Amino acid sequence: MSTRAAARRPVGTVTRGTTNPNRLRRMDRWIAAVHGAELRRAAEPVAVDLGYGAAPWTAVELLGRLRTAAPATRVVGIEIEPERVAAARPYEREGLVFRHGGFEVPVAGRPLLIRAANVLRQYDEDQVAAVWERLCARLAPAGGASRGGLLVEGTCDEIGRRHVWVALGPEGPRTVTFAARLGSLERPSDLAERLPKALIHRNVPGEPVHAFLRDFDRAWAAAAPYAAYGARQRWLRAVRDLTADWPVTDAPVRWRQGEVTVAWGALAPRG
């Protein structure tokens, strides 16, 4: 293979590509809520759905959800498998295109959002930091009133009931968000199976994420009397109790959605 051909080869490996409509709705709604202002301030906001899979549903849905917050947003769906790109092309429309590529993110300029859901799960843990660094380097830089672009990387179950993601800016990791359809949870630590690759192997004694989930389960158990008023009220009480010991960065308006966001530094792996 020539040097030029090798240089054009997308960076990354092909994923299984399995996806379902509405699988990423929790992540999308969170992005629209917390990053919508950044998208609205930009003259030509571009969002990337990186590794959308064998069907284009997640990219189509991302466009619709982001446009509720920032009507000028454009979405570029990027896939490393050429056949998937060809299959997605009939779904292109105003504001939505599909491109062949990988972690090099082949779009003009610096996007304000890169969403990479269920992409790194097949990678080794020691590969994650390099991928994060590469993707963060492609984000729009911070400046003035802007914190810059946002990388959202995480994992969810097949129908989007349980989801955990890391949010990163140009400077690196910022937060970890746990989100669930509350009726599906027996306890908060059920979300452990959906931890992103950077954390899933760290759910062991001595690691911060293990301590967080242990404390969350304890708070959930203590909030059992609130279950009489529904799972949402029990979640709200448990999260409120968590704030005494953990740096929860969001407010009840997000907790009511079955979410809680914690500063990355509190959950970052040791060593």
BELZI-V359732 format. One line per field, one symbol per residue. burial: 1 if it has 24 or more other C-alpha atoms within 12 Angstrom, else 0. A space follows every 50 residues. Layout:
burial = ???
This chain:
burial = 00000000011101101110011111111111111111110100111111 11111111111111111011111111111110011001101000111111 11111110011111111111100000010011011111111000001111 11111110011111111111011111111111000011111111111111 11100001111111111011001000000011111111110110011111 000111111111110111100
